[in-house]
């Protein structure tokens, strides 16, 4: 079993969930959950399996984050106060590439889509109503001579 097959360790998953909650915190009224509380660690893990170099960078970044929290505050990152977390996160380089995966997973989650007042469903088979096409608009193109030769 390779490192990519195992997924995040329990410590990495806790740290990542805490990071995700700082990237997309819960809304003040509680209508929208934070990204970490929503349980997106597994979604991010699955997405990062397709990008092993990026996954390694994220894993190393999480380790560096916990190490910095330990050396500066003598406690793990997940137990720090929000302002301490933000200060440490501002020094990290792995957040920007991680952001894409987090946002995609977050805004596709059924709970978030519903909280935003949208239908949590794919566009098809229900689909969206479209006006019928006016195929007569293609008539000028059809009247043109051939611009190619038969082979």
C-alpha positions in Angstrom: 0.0 0.0 0.0 1.5 3.4 -1.0 1.2 6.6 0.9 -1.5 7.8 -1.6 -3.6 4.7 -1.0 -3.8 5.3 2.8 -5.3 8.7 2.7 -4.5 11.3 5.4 -3.5 10.1 8.8 -5.8 10.9 11.7 -3.6 13.8 12.8 -3.3 15.1 9.2 -7.1 14.9 8.8 -7.7 16.8 12.1 -5.3 19.5 11.1 -6.7 19.7 7.5 -10.3 20.0 8.9 -9.1 22.9 11.1 -7.4 24.5 8.1 -10.5 24.1 6.0 -12.7 25.7 8.7 -10.3 28.7 8.5 -10.4 28.8 4.7 -14.2 28.7 4.6 -15.5 29.4 8.1 -19.1 28.8 9.1 -21.5 31.7 8.5 -22.4 33.8 11.4 -26.0 32.6 11.5 -25.0 29.0 11.1 -26.8 28.6 7.7 -23.6 27.6 6.0 -21.2 25.2 7.7 -17.5 25.6 7.7 -15.6 23.5 5.2 -13.9 21.4 7.8 -17.1 20.8 9.8 -18.8 19.7 6.6 -16.4 16.8 6.4 -14.6 17.7 3.2 -11.3 16.1 4.2 -12.2 12.9 2.4 -13.3 14.8 -0.8 -10.1 16.8 -0.8 -8.1 13.6 -0.3 -9.8 11.9 -3.2 -9.2 14.9 -5.5 -5.5 15.1 -4.4 -4.9 11.4 -5.2 -5.0 12.5 -8.9 -2.2 15.0 -8.2 0.4 13.1 -6.1 3.0 15.9 -6.2 0.4 18.4 -4.9 -0.8 15.9 -2.3 2.8 15.5 -1.0 3.1 19.3 -0.7 -0.2 19.5 1.2 0.9 16.7 3.6 4.2 18.4 4.2 2.5 21.7 4.7 0.2 20.2 7.4 3.3 18.7 9.1 5.0 22.1 9.0 1.9 23.8 10.3 1.7 21.5 13.3 5.4 21.8 13.9 5.2 25.6 13.9 2.2 25.5 16.3 4.2 23.2 18.6 7.3 25.4 18.6 5.5 28.7 19.0 2.6 27.8 21.2 3.5 24.3 22.6 0.2 22.8 21.3 -1.1 21.3 18.1 -2.6 23.6 15.4 -6.2 22.4 16.0 -6.2 23.6 19.6 -5.0 27.2 18.8 -7.2 30.3 19.0 -8.4 31.6 15.7 -6.0 34.6 15.5 -3.1 32.2 16.2 -4.2 29.9 13.5 -4.6 32.7 11.0 -1.2 34.0 11.8 0.4 30.6 11.1 -1.7 30.0 8.0 -0.5 33.3 6.5 3.0 32.0 6.5 2.1 28.8 4.6 2.6 28.2 0.9 0.3 25.2 0.4 -3.0 27.1 0.9 -3.3 28.6 -2.5 -3.1 25.3 -4.5 -5.4 23.7 -1.9 -8.0 26.4 -2.3 -9.3 25.2 -5.6 -10.0 21.7 -4.3 -11.7 23.1 -1.2 -13.9 25.5 -3.0 -15.0 23.0 -5.6 -15.9 20.4 -3.0 -17.6 22.9 -0.7 -19.8 24.5 -3.3 -20.9 21.2 -4.8 -21.9 19.8 -1.5 -25.7 19.2 -1.3 -26.0 20.9 2.1 -24.3 24.1 0.8 -26.2 24.1 -2.5 -29.5 23.8 -0.6 -28.5 26.5 2.0 -27.8 28.8 -1.0 -31.3 28.3 -2.2 -30.4 26.2 -5.2 -31.7 22.8 -6.2 -29.2 20.1 -5.2 -29.5 18.2 -8.4 -27.6 17.7 -11.6 -28.8 19.8 -14.6 -29.9 16.6 -16.4 -32.1 14.6 -16.8 -34.4 17.3 -15.5 -32.5 19.9 -17.4 -33.2 23.6 -17.9 -35.8 24.9 -20.3 -34.4 26.1 -23.6 -36.1 27.9 -26.4 -36.1 25.9 -29.6 -33.3 26.7 -32.1 -34.0 28.6 -35.3 -32.2 26.3 -37.8 -32.9 28.7 -40.6 -30.0 30.8 -39.3 -27.8 28.1 -40.9 -29.2 28.6 -44.4 -26.5 31.1 -45.5 -23.8 28.6 -44.5 -25.6 25.8 -46.3 -25.8 27.8 -49.6 -22.0 28.3 -49.6 -19.9 26.3 -52.0 -17.7 23.6 -50.6 -14.5 24.9 -49.2 -12.9 21.4 -49.2 -12.1 18.8 -51.7 -13.2 15.1 -51.6 -10.5 12.7 -50.8 
